[in-house]
Amino acid sequence: MEISDKLLCLFNADVRAEDDRYVVEIPRREVDTGTVEPGETYRVALISRTDSETTASEPSDGATPSAEPQPPVETGELRYVEIEDIGKQGDGIARVERGYVIIVPGTEIGERVKVEITEVKSNFAVGEVVDEDF
């Protein structure tokens, strides 16, 4: 899949029915960081989850779902993220689905970078910057 140079933000959201329409909510952080302005019109691309992207509630092997959700990233995966905070050791922190943390060394708050996930733990991952301009 090709990612447009005009991409402003990337997030997961559910589509919900509301009266006679369907609604996709924009995360508050996208407005707070100035990526999205209320009242403006944007193009939206919806990408379907593929069958290989099962969730903890839909195990592919027919087993009972685990009580703890699985990390939303995998080692080797490429992600576009925005650095939202700096950790105690000075590394950049980005958050993705369900608030899952990706630690990105050598980055600053507000940077938008493409990272490759190099390590995955149950409550955080580590990513290495592969592209600083996206």
LUMFI-882232 format. One record per atom (N, C-alpha, C): residue number from 1; atom name; x, y, z. Coordinates in Angstrom, 3 decimals. Layout:
% LUMFI-882232
+-----+------+----------+----------+----------+
!  nr ! atom !        X !        Y !        Z !
+-----+------+----------+----------+----------+
! NUM !   CA !        X !        Y !        Z !
...
+-----+------+----------+----------+----------+
//
This chain:
% LUMFI-882232
+-----+------+----------+----------+----------+
!  nr ! atom !        X !        Y !        Z !
+-----+------+----------+----------+----------+
!   1 !    N !    0.843 !   -1.164 !    0.000 !
!   1 !   CA !    0.000 !    0.000 !    0.000 !
!   1 !    C !    0.892 !    1.232 !    0.000 !
!   2 !    N !    0.561 !    2.203 !   -0.812 !
!   2 !   CA !    1.322 !    3.441 !   -0.875 !
!   2 !    C !    0.694 !    4.469 !    0.045 !
!   3 !    N !    1.514 !    5.153 !    0.833 !
!   3 !   CA !    1.046 !    6.178 !    1.754 !
!   3 !    C !    1.273 !    7.543 !    1.110 !
!   4 !    N !    0.244 !    8.348 !    1.063 !
!   4 !   CA !    0.320 !    9.680 !    0.464 !
!   4 !    C !    1.220 !   10.598 !    1.279 !
!   5 !    N !    1.928 !   11.496 !    0.590 !
!   5 !   CA !    2.733 !   12.511 !    1.265 !
!   5 !    C !    1.848 !   13.506 !    2.012 !
!   6 !    N !    0.561 !   13.508 !    1.706 !
!   6 !   CA !   -0.380 !   14.435 !    2.343 !
!   6 !    C !   -0.986 !   13.875 !    3.624 !
!   7 !    N !   -0.547 !   12.695 !    4.061 !
!   7 !   CA !   -1.081 !   12.072 !    5.263 !
!   7 !    C !   -0.849 !   12.981 !    6.468 !
!   8 !    N !   -1.921 !   13.337 !    7.170 !
!   8 !   CA !   -1.820 !   14.188 !    8.355 !
!   8 !    C !   -1.726 !   13.380 !    9.635 !
!   9 !    N !   -2.504 !   12.315 !    9.722 !
!   9 !   CA !   -2.493 !   11.497 !   10.922 !
!   9 !    C !   -2.979 !   10.095 !   10.575 !
!  10 !    N !   -2.686 !    9.170 !   11.482 !
!  10 !   CA !   -3.061 !    7.780 !   11.278 !
!  10 !    C !   -3.467 !    7.211 !   12.621 !
!  11 !    N !   -4.668 !    6.657 !   12.704 !
!  11 !   CA !   -5.160 !    6.100 !   13.960 !
!  11 !    C !   -6.216 !    5.055 !   13.650 !
!  12 !    N !   -6.530 !    4.230 !   14.639 !
!  12 !   CA !   -7.603 !    3.245 !   14.521 !
!  12 !    C !   -8.849 !    3.801 !   15.177 !
!  13 !    N !   -9.999 !    3.512 !   14.604 !
!  13 !   CA !  -11.255 !    3.964 !   15.183 !
!  13 !    C !  -12.363 !    3.014 !   14.773 !
!  14 !    N !  -13.382 !    2.926 !   15.612 !
!  14 !   CA !  -14.566 !    2.138 !   15.291 !
!  14 !    C !  -15.583 !    3.028 !   14.605 !
!  15 !    N !  -16.390 !    2.441 !   13.742 !
!  15 !   CA !  -17.509 !    3.144 !   13.130 !
!  15 !    C !  -18.735 !    2.801 !   13.960 !
!  16 !    N !  -19.464 !    3.831 !   14.417 !
!  16 !   CA !  -20.653 !    3.571 !   15.229 !
!  16 !    C !  -21.871 !    4.258 !   14.630 !
!  17 !    N !  -23.026 !    3.630 !   14.831 !
!  17 !   CA !  -24.292 !    4.187 !   14.359 !
!  17 !    C !  -24.758 !    5.248 !   15.347 !
!  18 !    N !  -25.226 !    6.377 !   14.802 !
!  18 !   CA !  -25.739 !    7.467 !   15.622 !
!  18 !    C !  -26.912 !    8.088 !   14.869 !
!  19 !    N !  -28.124 !    7.799 !   15.341 !
!  19 !   CA !  -29.349 !    8.238 !   14.678 !
!  19 !    C !  -29.367 !    7.745 !   13.238 !
!  20 !    N !  -29.392 !    8.658 !   12.265 !
!  20 !   CA !  -29.482 !    8.260 !   10.851 !
!  20 !    C !  -28.137 !    8.387 !   10.125 !
!  21 !    N !  -27.031 !    8.296 !   10.870 !
!  21 !   CA !  -25.712 !    8.414 !   10.248 !
!  21 !    C !  -24.721 !    7.512 !   10.982 !
!  22 !    N !  -23.524 !    7.415 !   10.431 !
!  22 !   CA !  -22.448 !    6.656 !   11.043 !
!  22 !    C !  -21.309 !    7.615 !   11.380 !
!  23 !    N !  -20.650 !    7.382 !   12.511 !
!  23 !   CA !  -19.654 !    8.320 !   13.019 !
!  23 !    C !  -18.317 !    7.614 !   13.254 !
!  24 !    N !  -17.231 !    8.274 !   12.851 !
!  24 !   CA !  -15.875 !    7.856 !   13.159 !
!  24 !    C !  -15.273 !    8.986 !   13.993 !
!  25 !    N !  -14.872 !    8.686 !   15.219 !
!  25 !   CA !  -14.326 !    9.726 !   16.100 !
!  25 !    C !  -12.849 !    9.947 !   15.834 !
!  26 !    N !  -12.455 !   11.216 !   15.874 !
!  26 !   CA !  -11.054 !   11.608 !   15.745 !
!  26 !    C !  -10.472 !   11.694 !   17.163 !
!  27 !    N !   -9.344 !   11.058 !   17.442 !
!  27 !   CA !   -8.763 !   11.157 !   18.787 !
!  27 !    C !   -8.441 !   12.613 !   19.147 !
!  28 !    N !   -8.694 !   12.963 !   20.387 !
!  28 !   CA !   -8.475 !   14.334 !   20.861 !
!  28 !    C !   -7.040 !   14.799 !   20.593 !
!  29 !    N !   -6.071 !   13.891 !   20.697 !
!  29 !   CA !   -4.674 !   14.287 !   20.512 !
!  29 !    C !   -4.427 !   14.859 !   19.119 !
!  30 !    N !   -5.191 !   14.421 !   18.116 !
!  30 !   CA !   -5.008 !   14.940 !   16.754 !
!  30 !    C !   -5.430 !   16.399 !   16.667 !
!  31 !    N !   -6.445 !   16.789 !   17.436 !
!  31 !   CA !   -6.877 !   18.185 !   17.485 !
!  31 !    C !   -5.926 !   18.973 !   18.377 !
!  32 !    N !   -5.569 !   18.404 !   19.531 !
!  32 !   CA !   -4.687 !   19.089 !   20.482 !
!  32 !    C !   -3.323 !   19.412 !   19.877 !
!  33 !    N !   -2.815 !   18.531 !   19.012 !
!  33 !   CA !   -1.498 !   18.761 !   18.408 !
!  33 !    C !   -1.583 !   19.642 !   17.160 !
!  34 !    N !   -2.799 !   19.998 !   16.757 !
!  34 !   CA !   -2.960 !   20.871 !   15.601 !
!  34 !    C !   -2.988 !   20.157 !   14.274 !
!  35 !    N !   -2.999 !   18.841 !   14.293 !
!  35 !   CA !   -3.044 !   18.070 !   13.054 !
!  35 !    C !   -4.386 !   18.253 !   12.354 !
!  36 !    N !   -5.440 !   18.246 !   13.155 !
!  36 !   CA !   -6.805 !   18.362 !   12.643 !
!  36 !    C !   -7.462 !   19.576 !   13.297 !
!  37 !    N !   -8.162 !   20.377 !   12.496 !
!  37 !   CA !   -8.856 !   21.560 !   13.001 !
!  37 !    C !  -10.363 !   21.319 !   12.946 !
!  38 !    N !  -11.069 !   21.515 !   14.058 !
!  38 !   CA !  -12.535 !   21.377 !   14.041 !
!  38 !    C !  -13.143 !   22.343 !   13.016 !
!  39 !    N !  -14.161 !   21.879 !   12.315 !
!  39 !   CA !  -14.842 !   22.709 !   11.322 !
!  39 !    C !  -14.247 !   22.618 !    9.930 !
!  40 !    N !  -13.059 !   22.039 !    9.786 !
!  40 !   CA !  -12.430 !   21.881 !    8.474 !
!  40 !    C !  -12.890 !   20.574 !    7.835 !
!  41 !    N !  -12.728 !   20.458 !    6.535 !
!  41 !   CA !  -13.092 !   19.244 !    5.803 !
!  41 !    C !  -11.815 !   18.500 !    5.415 !
!  42 !    N !  -11.827 !   17.177 !    5.608 !
!  42 !   CA !  -10.664 !   16.344 !    5.309 !
!  42 !    C !  -11.095 !   15.148 !    4.483 !
!  43 !    N !  -10.162 !   14.605 !    3.713 !
!  43 !   CA !  -10.391 !   13.340 !    3.023 !
!  43 !    C !  -10.061 !   12.231 !    4.002 !
!  44 !    N !  -10.869 !   11.192 !    4.009 !
!  44 !   CA !  -10.689 !   10.087 !    4.939 !
!  44 !    C !  -10.544 !    8.798 !    4.145 !
!  45 !    N !   -9.539 !    8.021 !    4.487 !
!  45 !   CA !   -9.358 !    6.708 !    3.868 !
!  45 !    C !   -9.630 !    5.663 !    4.940 !
!  46 !    N !  -10.437 !    4.686 !    4.617 !
!  46 !   CA !  -10.714 !    3.599 !    5.551 !
!  46 !    C !  -10.026 !    2.347 !    5.029 !
!  47 !    N !   -9.274 !    1.704 !    5.902 !
!  47 !   CA !   -8.547 !    0.501 !    5.520 !
!  47 !    C !   -9.112 !   -0.648 !    6.341 !
!  48 !    N !   -9.628 !   -1.645 !    5.674 !
!  48 !   CA !  -10.224 !   -2.789 !    6.349 !
!  48 !    C !   -9.158 !   -3.628 !    7.010 !
!  49 !    N !   -9.497 !   -4.189 !    8.145 !
!  49 !   CA !   -8.611 !   -5.129 !    8.809 !
!  49 !    C !   -8.662 !   -6.428 !    8.016 !
!  50 !    N !   -7.501 !   -6.988 !    7.709 !
!  50 !   CA !   -7.479 !   -8.231 !    6.941 !
!  50 !    C !   -7.685 !   -9.415 !    7.866 !
!  51 !    N !   -7.994 !  -10.570 !    7.298 !
!  51 !   CA !   -8.223 !  -11.778 !    8.087 !
!  51 !    C !   -7.007 !  -12.158 !    8.916 !
!  52 !    N !   -5.809 !  -11.820 !    8.439 !
!  52 !   CA !   -4.591 !  -12.184 !    9.178 !
!  52 !    C !   -4.355 !  -11.276 !   10.374 !
!  53 !    N !   -5.107 !  -10.209 !   10.485 !
!  53 !   CA !   -4.953 !   -9.274 !   11.604 !
!  53 !    C !   -6.002 !   -9.539 !   12.663 !
!  54 !    N !   -5.991 !  -10.715 !   13.248 !
!  54 !   CA !   -6.967 !  -11.027 !   14.283 !
!  54 !    C !   -6.621 !  -10.307 !   15.570 !
!  55 !    N !   -7.610 !  -10.125 !   16.418 !
!  55 !   CA !   -7.398 !   -9.460 !   17.699 !
!  55 !    C !   -7.441 !  -10.494 !   18.806 !
!  56 !    N !   -7.170 !  -10.056 !   20.013 !
!  56 !   CA !   -7.203 !  -10.973 !   21.153 !
!  56 !    C !   -8.582 !  -11.582 !   21.334 !
!  57 !    N !   -9.627 !  -10.891 !   20.904 !
!  57 !   CA !  -10.977 !  -11.424 !   21.050 !
!  57 !    C !  -11.344 !  -12.374 !   19.917 !
!  58 !    N !  -10.485 !  -12.487 !   18.908 !
!  58 !   CA !  -10.734 !  -13.362 !   17.768 !
!  58 !    C !   -9.498 !  -14.204 !   17.478 !
!  59 !    N !   -9.168 !  -15.144 !   18.314 !
!  59 !   CA !   -7.963 !  -15.946 !   18.058 !
!  59 !    C !   -8.098 !  -16.762 !   16.783 !
!  60 !    N !   -7.000 !  -16.868 !   16.030 !
!  60 !   CA !   -7.047 !  -17.574 !   14.753 !
!  60 !    C !   -6.971 !  -19.077 !   14.924 !
!  61 !    N !   -6.508 !  -19.549 !   16.077 !
!  61 !   CA !   -6.358 !  -20.989 !   16.254 !
!  61 !    C !   -7.532 !  -21.641 !   16.973 !
!  62 !    N !   -8.582 !  -20.860 !   17.224 !
!  62 !   CA !   -9.763 !  -21.398 !   17.871 !
!  62 !    C !   -9.636 !  -21.491 !   19.377 !
!  63 !    N !   -8.522 !  -21.052 !   19.935 !
!  63 !   CA !   -8.312 !  -21.107 !   21.380 !
!  63 !    C !   -9.129 !  -20.043 !   22.087 !
!  64 !    N !   -9.245 !  -20.182 !   23.392 !
!  64 !   CA !   -9.936 !  -19.193 !   24.192 !
!  64 !    C !   -9.106 !  -17.915 !   24.211 !
!  65 !    N !   -9.743 !  -16.740 !   24.072 !
!  65 !   CA !   -8.984 !  -15.493 !   24.077 !
!  65 !    C !   -8.232 !  -15.314 !   25.397 !
!  66 !    N !   -7.025 !  -14.732 !   25.304 !
!  66 !   CA !   -6.265 !  -14.473 !   26.522 !
!  66 !    C !   -6.876 !  -13.288 !   27.253 !
!  67 !    N !   -6.676 !  -13.232 !   28.574 !
!  67 !   CA !   -7.235 !  -12.149 !   29.372 !
!  67 !    C !   -6.543 !  -10.829 !   29.063 !
!  68 !    N !   -5.302 !  -10.891 !   28.648 !
!  68 !   CA !   -4.542 !   -9.675 !   28.366 !
!  68 !    C !   -4.475 !   -9.448 !   26.864 !
!  69 !    N !   -4.787 !   -8.209 !   26.397 !
!  69 !   CA !   -4.718 !   -7.946 !   24.958 !
!  69 !    C !   -3.281 !   -8.067 !   24.445 !
!  70 !    N !   -3.144 !   -8.482 !   23.218 !
!  70 !   CA !   -1.829 !   -8.621 !   22.606 !
!  70 !    C !   -1.338 !   -7.252 !   22.135 !
!  71 !    N !   -0.021 !   -7.048 !   22.064 !
!  71 !   CA !    0.511 !   -5.774 !   21.561 !
!  71 !    C !    0.013 !   -5.522 !   20.135 !
!  72 !    N !   -0.282 !   -4.260 !   19.807 !
!  72 !   CA !   -0.803 !   -3.942 !   18.474 !
!  72 !    C !    0.283 !   -3.805 !   17.413 !
!  73 !    N !    1.534 !   -4.128 !   17.751 !
!  73 !   CA !    2.640 !   -4.058 !   16.792 !
!  73 !    C !    3.433 !   -5.352 !   16.832 !
!  74 !    N !    4.226 !   -5.581 !   15.766 !
!  74 !   CA !    5.075 !   -6.760 !   15.684 !
!  74 !    C !    6.491 !   -6.336 !   15.329 !
!  75 !    N !    7.467 !   -7.129 !   15.730 !
!  75 !   CA !    8.855 !   -6.859 !   15.382 !
!  75 !    C !    8.992 !   -6.813 !   13.861 !
!  76 !    N !    9.693 !   -5.787 !   13.376 !
!  76 !   CA !    9.896 !   -5.620 !   11.935 !
!  76 !    C !    8.840 !   -4.769 !   11.262 !
!  77 !    N !    7.736 !   -4.497 !   11.941 !
!  77 !   CA !    6.655 !   -3.687 !   11.377 !
!  77 !    C !    7.103 !   -2.237 !   11.237 !
!  78 !    N !    6.656 !   -1.588 !   10.170 !
!  78 !   CA !    6.918 !   -0.164 !    9.970 !
!  78 !    C !    5.693 !    0.619 !   10.407 !
!  79 !    N !    5.888 !    1.701 !   11.147 !
!  79 !   CA !    4.792 !    2.527 !   11.652 !
!  79 !    C !    5.135 !    3.994 !   11.471 !
!  80 !    N !    4.123 !    4.787 !   11.161 !
!  80 !   CA !    4.240 !    6.236 !   11.151 !
!  80 !    C !    3.688 !    6.717 !   12.484 !
!  81 !    N !    4.503 !    7.434 !   13.268 !
!  81 !   CA !    4.082 !    7.860 !   14.598 !
!  81 !    C !    4.451 !    9.321 !   14.833 !
!  82 !    N !    3.777 !    9.914 !   15.812 !
!  82 !   CA !    4.126 !   11.260 !   16.264 !
!  82 !    C !    4.594 !   11.148 !   17.708 !
!  83 !    N !    5.719 !   11.782 !   17.988 !
!  83 !   CA !    6.281 !   11.753 !   19.341 !
!  83 !    C !    5.478 !   12.708 !   20.214 !
!  84 !    N !    4.871 !   12.143 !   21.267 !
!  84 !   CA !    3.974 !   12.904 !   22.132 !
!  84 !    C !    4.606 !   13.319 !   23.447 !
!  85 !    N !    5.671 !   12.645 !   23.842 !
!  85 !   CA !    6.245 !   12.879 !   25.157 !
!  85 !    C !    7.698 !   12.429 !   25.144 !
!  86 !    N !    8.422 !   12.792 !   26.205 !
!  86 !   CA !    9.801 !   12.341 !   26.376 !
!  86 !    C !    9.865 !   11.536 !   27.664 !
!  87 !    N !   10.464 !   10.349 !   27.600 !
!  87 !   CA !   10.575 !    9.483 !   28.770 !
!  87 !    C !   11.656 !    9.949 !   29.724 !
!  88 !    N !   11.742 !    9.292 !   30.867 !
!  88 !   CA !   12.703 !    9.657 !   31.917 !
!  88 !    C !   14.149 !    9.578 !   31.448 !
!  89 !    N !   14.432 !    8.714 !   30.472 !
!  89 !   CA !   15.803 !    8.568 !   29.969 !
!  89 !    C !   16.039 !    9.390 !   28.701 !
!  90 !    N !   15.072 !   10.268 !   28.351 !
!  90 !   CA !   15.248 !   11.175 !   27.220 !
!  90 !    C !   14.790 !   10.646 !   25.880 !
!  91 !    N !   14.194 !    9.453 !   25.849 !
!  91 !   CA !   13.723 !    8.881 !   24.586 !
!  91 !    C !   12.324 !    9.395 !   24.260 !
!  92 !    N !   12.035 !    9.522 !   22.956 !
!  92 !   CA !   10.712 !    9.931 !   22.520 !
!  92 !    C !    9.696 !    8.835 !   22.789 !
!  93 !    N !    8.458 !    9.254 !   23.060 !
!  93 !   CA !    7.373 !    8.314 !   23.317 !
!  93 !    C !    6.219 !    8.618 !   22.374 !
!  94 !    N !    5.783 !    7.590 !   21.658 !
!  94 !   CA !    4.607 !    7.689 !   20.797 !
!  94 !    C !    3.575 !    6.696 !   21.321 !
!  95 !    N !    2.315 !    7.000 !   21.098 !
!  95 !   CA !    1.248 !    6.082 !   21.513 !
!  95 !    C !    0.431 !    5.701 !   20.278 !
!  96 !    N !    0.087 !    4.417 !   20.223 !
!  96 !   CA !   -0.732 !    3.916 !   19.116 !
!  96 !    C !   -2.006 !    3.330 !   19.698 !
!  97 !    N !   -2.592 !    2.347 !   19.056 !
!  97 !   CA !   -3.859 !    1.775 !   19.496 !
!  97 !    C !   -3.866 !    1.450 !   20.983 !
!  98 !    N !   -4.991 !    1.736 !   21.626 !
!  98 !   CA !   -5.220 !    1.451 !   23.045 !
!  98 !    C !   -4.173 !    2.090 !   23.950 !
!  99 !    N !   -3.503 !    3.142 !   23.487 !
!  99 !   CA !   -2.509 !    3.823 !   24.298 !
!  99 !    C !   -1.188 !    3.088 !   24.411 !
! 100 !    N !   -1.002 !    2.056 !   23.608 !
! 100 !   CA !    0.232 !    1.272 !   23.630 !
! 100 !    C !    1.420 !    2.177 !   23.290 !
! 101 !    N !    2.481 !    2.073 !   24.058 !
! 101 !   CA !    3.636 !    2.959 !   23.950 !
! 101 !    C !    4.706 !    2.378 !   23.027 !
! 102 !    N !    5.237 !    3.247 !   22.158 !
! 102 !   CA !    6.415 !    2.915 !   21.361 !
! 102 !    C !    7.499 !    3.908 !   21.752 !
! 103 !    N !    8.623 !    3.411 !   22.245 !
! 103 !   CA !    9.755 !    4.247 !   22.634 !
! 103 !    C !   10.653 !    4.418 !   21.414 !
! 104 !    N !   10.971 !    5.680 !   21.092 !
! 104 !   CA !   11.774 !    5.971 !   19.905 !
! 104 !    C !   12.968 !    6.840 !   20.314 !
! 105 !    N !   14.138 !    6.236 !   20.520 !
! 105 !   CA !   15.320 !    6.998 !   20.912 !
! 105 !    C !   15.700 !    8.048 !   19.866 !
! 106 !    N !   16.238 !    9.171 !   20.355 !
! 106 !   CA !   16.749 !   10.207 !   19.454 !
! 106 !    C !   15.695 !   11.084 !   18.818 !
! 107 !    N !   14.503 !   11.152 !   19.397 !
! 107 !   CA !   13.443 !   11.981 !   18.826 !
! 107 !    C !   12.988 !   13.022 !   19.838 !
! 108 !    N !   12.258 !   14.021 !   19.328 !
! 108 !   CA !   11.758 !   15.126 !   20.151 !
! 108 !    C !   10.240 !   15.205 !   20.048 !
! 109 !    N !    9.611 !   15.814 !   21.036 !
! 109 !   CA !    8.155 !   16.001 !   21.029 !
! 109 !    C !    7.736 !   16.737 !   19.755 !
! 110 !    N !    6.673 !   16.245 !   19.128 !
! 110 !   CA !    6.130 !   16.853 !   17.919 !
! 110 !    C !    6.682 !   16.285 !   16.626 !
! 111 !    N !    7.773 !   15.557 !   16.692 !
! 111 !   CA !    8.332 !   14.952 !   15.478 !
! 111 !    C !    7.399 !   13.862 !   14.969 !
! 112 !    N !    7.256 !   13.783 !   13.670 !
! 112 !   CA !    6.523 !   12.695 !   13.022 !
! 112 !    C !    7.554 !   11.897 !   12.248 !
! 113 !    N !    7.652 !   10.625 !   12.604 !
! 113 !   CA !    8.694 !    9.785 !   12.025 !
! 113 !    C !    8.133 !    8.430 !   11.614 !
! 114 !    N !    8.835 !    7.806 !   10.685 !
! 114 !   CA !    8.546 !    6.424 !   10.302 !
! 114 !    C !    9.526 !    5.575 !   11.076 !
! 115 !    N !    9.023 !    4.587 !   11.818 !
! 115 !   CA !    9.886 !    3.739 !   12.629 !
! 115 !    C !    9.718 !    2.277 !   12.248 !
! 116 !    N !   10.781 !    1.528 !   12.481 !
! 116 !   CA !   10.715 !    0.075 !   12.379 !
! 116 !    C !   10.730 !   -0.457 !   13.798 !
! 117 !    N !    9.771 !   -1.314 !   14.130 !
! 117 !   CA !    9.674 !   -1.882 !   15.466 !
! 117 !    C !   10.794 !   -2.907 !   15.634 !
! 118 !    N !   11.648 !   -2.697 !   16.642 !
! 118 !   CA !   12.792 !   -3.582 !   16.844 !
! 118 !    C !   12.634 !   -4.516 !   18.036 !
! 119 !    N !   11.743 !   -4.157 !   18.951 !
! 119 !   CA !   11.527 !   -4.978 !   20.149 !
! 119 !    C !   10.086 !   -4.789 !   20.602 !
! 120 !    N !    9.424 !   -5.889 !   20.955 !
! 120 !   CA !    8.023 !   -5.829 !   21.401 !
! 120 !    C !    7.889 !   -6.511 !   22.756 !
! 121 !    N !    7.318 !   -5.801 !   23.699 !
! 121 !   CA !    6.999 !   -6.327 !   25.032 !
! 121 !    C !    5.490 !   -6.214 !   25.215 !
! 122 !    N !    4.967 !   -6.761 !   26.293 !
! 122 !   CA !    3.517 !   -6.732 !   26.503 !
! 122 !    C !    2.972 !   -5.326 !   26.677 !
! 123 !    N !    3.753 !   -4.410 !   27.252 !
! 123 !   CA !    3.227 !   -3.072 !   27.520 !
! 123 !    C !    3.959 !   -1.946 !   26.797 !
! 124 !    N !    4.970 !   -2.253 !   25.997 !
! 124 !   CA !    5.639 !   -1.229 !   25.201 !
! 124 !    C !    6.456 !   -1.892 !   24.098 !
! 125 !    N !    6.851 !   -1.067 !   23.132 !
! 125 !   CA !    7.739 !   -1.523 !   22.065 !
! 125 !    C !    8.835 !   -0.482 !   21.885 !
! 126 !    N !    9.890 !   -0.869 !   21.206 !
! 126 !   CA !   10.967 !    0.053 !   20.868 !
! 126 !    C !   11.027 !    0.132 !   19.346 !
! 127 !    N !   11.142 !    1.363 !   18.843 !
! 127 !   CA !   11.223 !    1.566 !   17.401 !
! 127 !    C !   12.460 !    2.361 !   17.033 !
! 128 !    N !   12.980 !    2.092 !   15.846 !
! 128 !   CA !   14.140 !    2.805 !   15.332 !
! 128 !    C !   13.696 !    3.664 !   14.152 !
! 129 !    N !   14.087 !    4.931 !   14.137 !
! 129 !   CA !   13.682 !    5.834 !   13.067 !
! 129 !    C !   14.300 !    5.369 !   11.741 !
! 130 !    N !   13.451 !    5.233 !   10.709 !
! 130 !   CA !   13.931 !    4.880 !    9.375 !
! 130 !    C !   13.684 !    6.014 !    8.384 !
! 131 !    N !   12.812 !    6.961 !    8.750 !
! 131 !   CA !   12.536 !    8.110 !    7.885 !
! 131 !    C !   12.025 !    9.247 !    8.771 !
! 132 !    N !   12.730 !   10.386 !    8.703 !
! 132 !   CA !   12.340 !   11.525 !    9.539 !
! 132 !    C !   11.372 !   12.451 !    8.845 !
! 133 !    N !   11.195 !   12.338 !    7.548 !
! 133 !   CA !   10.312 !   13.247 !    6.807 !
! 133 !    C !    9.231 !   12.467 !    6.102 !
! 134 !    N !    8.041 !   12.463 !    6.651 !
! 134 !   CA !    6.933 !   11.815 !    5.944 !
! 134 !    C !    5.754 !   12.721 !    5.897 !
+-----+------+----------+----------+----------+
//
